[in-house]
Amino acid sequence: MSNEKSRQLNTEVLRIAAMLMIIMLHLLDKGNVLKDFTLKMGFNRSVAWIIESVCMTSVNIYVLISGYYLSKSEMKVKKIVILWAQILFYSWIITAIYAIVAKGAFNFEHGIYDLIPLCMPVTGAHYWFATVYMLLYIFFPFLNKGIEAMDKKRFRGILVSAIIVFSLWNTILPFTQPLTDREGMDICWFVCLYLTAAYIRKYPEDFKLNKWICLLLFFVSAVIPFILGQGILLIDVILGKLGGYAKNFYPYNSFFIFAASVFLFLFAIKCEIKCKAWFGRIILFASQGTFGVYLLHEHNLIKYLWPKWLNVEKISETPFFVIHAIGTILLVFAAGILIDSVRRLIFGIFTKTKKQTINKTESK
């Protein structure tokens, strides 16, 4: 394969890895594995919190990949329509199947208000990531115009300022309130990540670190939140009133999580994957279905069910926790890829039929 294609495969492999990490985050959270962050939480839970720290880079990586390519692209209305349709497909189909299986017994805590996000998943923020990403996609052409108009010094100044306001501030001074902070689950943070990826693509000469150094710095940065959290708990034993800040280094916009995300991203784009064409096609097939994997397993009606079906909490207390967790995320990922391949087939038939109808109309 050509160098250009091999480098693109790297980001697709990274996309797959990021989705596997996202499933792991949901397994740890919805599977009730993490529980409290304490000094004496046992080996398994300590491992779980370290895995949580490493996997928190996943969402940032997704946005970095998008920013890296979109910063040199133009908006396509067709993509917005397809994304919106894909979100509706999963939200409506899963809701319908659940209604049939459960015979309409939804058990909504807030009544009909819980049904609104299922019917209007994008505007109703059924999937928070999908909603914020759609906003980013709508506005990215304006960001690109600004990037094109700036010289390197001004671009760097704006980027550094954004990182300070939306990441470093809350990491160092958690007891103060920055301009906005939804722990990275907002458009401001996504824009910050977008600008970071755009800067990396526009000025690669500023990132000459060896790829293996980048990988090492990724692991170091990713583990720091756990180490600092334990350190704060130790200080809390002596001084008190600090325990509430022990998990402050875990959000998506934590500076250490941000740094780990950037280092892993840099490692990926500095690598080249040399493989047979058939294996490259498998990678592309899997990467194309990653968003579908997210929409499937994070649906409001089943996101707390699949960890129960797979006995996540029970096995998390056994020596087989890590092996079971890895097997679980691979199973969920594989199921999601297969289901999304069916979804793509259905969309493909619809698109093909629509084109044929348009062509017949034009021929008349």
C-alpha positions, -999 to +999 in steps of 0.1 A: +000+000+000+011+036-006+025+057+022-005+080+021-029+051+024-008+034+051-009+066+072-047+069+067-049+033+080-031+044+111-058+069+120-085+043+112-068+018+136-066+046+161-104+052+156-110+015+163-088+016+194-107+047+206-141+030+203-128-001+222-117+023+249-151+040+249-168+006+254-144+000+283-153+033+299-190+024+297-183-011+310-166+003+340-192+029+346-225+012+338-212-021+350-207-006+385-170-016+385-154+016+397-174+024+428-156+049+451-121+062+445-103+055+478-069+046+492-079+010+501-099-002+472-082-034+464-062-046+434-090-051+409-106-017+415-071+000+414-066-016+380-100-005+369-093+031+378-060+030+360-078+016+329-104+043+333-076+069+332-060+055+301-094+051+283-105+086+291-084+097+261-108+080+237-133+108+231-106+134+227-089+111+201-121+109+181-123+147+179-086+150+171-089+126+142-119+146+129-102+179+133-071+167+116-090+158+084-118+184+085-093+212+088-084+206+052-119+198+040-152+214+031-186+209+046-208+183+029-245+186+036-249+150+026-227+139+055-249+158+080-280+142+066-264+107+067-252+112+103-286+125+114-303+096+097-279+071+113-286+085+148-324+083+141-320+048+128-305+034+160-326+055+184-359+046+167-352+010+158-339+000+193-368+019+210-393+000+188-377-034+194-376-027+232-412-017+231-421-050+214-400-071+238-410-053+269-446-049+257-445-011+262-432-013+298-406+015+296-404+023+333-396+060+326-387+078+357-399+112+344-428+100+323-431+112+287-401+135+291-378+105+289-394+096+256-384+129+239-347+121+236-355+087+221-377+103+195-355+133+188-320+119+197-299+148+182-318+178+195-328+159+226-292+150+234-299+112+236-263+107+227-243+137+241-213+130+219-234+129+187-252+162+195-219+180+202-202+165+172-230+176+149-226+212+163-188+210+156-194+197+120-219+225+113-194+252+125-161+237+113-160+257+080-160+289+100-132+276+121-112+268+089-117+303+076-103+317+108-074+292+108-065+302+072-066+339+081-041+335+110-004+334+109+014+308+130+021+331+160-015+342+164-028+306+159-005+293+185-015+321+209-052+314+205-046+276+209-026+281+241-052+304+255-080+279+248-061+251+264-054+273+295-091+283+298-108+250+290-083+225+304-054+238+325-075+262+346-098+235+360-070+210+364-049+232+386-076+253+402-106+230+406-120+251+434-126+280+410-152+282+382-139+287+347-160+302+319-175+268+311-169+233+323-190+202+315-159+181+320-152+183+283-187+173+271-194+205+254-188+224+221-161+247+237-138+217+244-145+201+210-134+234+194-103+234+215-095+198+203-103+207+167-079+237+168-052+214+183-055+188+155-056+216+129-024+231+143-007+197+143-016+192+106-007+228+096+026+229+115+040+194+118+075+207+122+066+217+158+061+180+167+094+163+159+093+139+189+102+103+181+070+082+179+081+058+207+087+088+229+052+099+221+039+065+231+058+066+263+045+100+272+010+088+264+012+061+291+029+084+316+003+112+311-026+088+312-015+072+345-009+106+362-046+112+371-046+080+392-013+088+409-023+124+417-057+112+429-041+088+453-017+115+464-046+139+472-063+111+493-030+107+513-029+144+519-066+143+529-058+118+556-036+145+572-053+178+563-088+167+555-114+183+531-094+175+500-109+141+492-135+156+469-107+166+444-092+131+441-110+125+408-105+160+395-078+148+370-101+123+352-125+144+330-120+146+292-107+182+295-082+174+323-048+186+311-032+152+317-059+134+297-056+160+270-018+156+269-021+118+268-046+121+239-023+143+219+007+121+224-013+090+213-026+108+183+010+120+174+022+084+178-005+072+153+002+098+126+039+092+128+035+055+122+030+036+089+010+004+086+023-019+059-002-047+053-019-067+025-047-050+007-073-074+021-063-066+057-065-029+050-100-034+037-109-052+070-095-022+090-116+002+069-147-020+072-144-020+110-136+017+113-166+026+092-189+010+118-174+025+149-200+052+153-227+026+149-211+006+178-214+037+200-250+044+190-259+008+197-244+001+231-250+036+245-287+037+237-306+049+268-328+018+270-299-008+269-268+010+281-273-003+317-286-037+305-257-052+285-232-050+314-258-070+335-264-095+307-226-101+306-221-103+344-197-074+345-201-064+381-200-099+395-169-110+376-151-076+383-145-090+419-127-121+406-092-127+392-107-130+357-118-093+357-094-080+330-097-110+307-135-109+310-135-071+304-114-074+272-136-103+260-168-082+267-156-051+248-145-072+218-180-090+218-198-056+220-176-042+193-180-071+169-218-071+174-219-034+167-198-037+136-220-065+122-253-046+129-239-014+114-229-033+083-266-042+079-275-006+085-251+006+058-265-020+034-301-007+040-289+029+036-271+019+004-302+003-011-322+034-002-296+058-017-293+036-048-331+036-053-333+073-048-306+079-074-324+057-099-357+076-093-339+109-099-323+096-131-357+084-144-373+117-136-345+136-153-347+114-184-384+122-188 
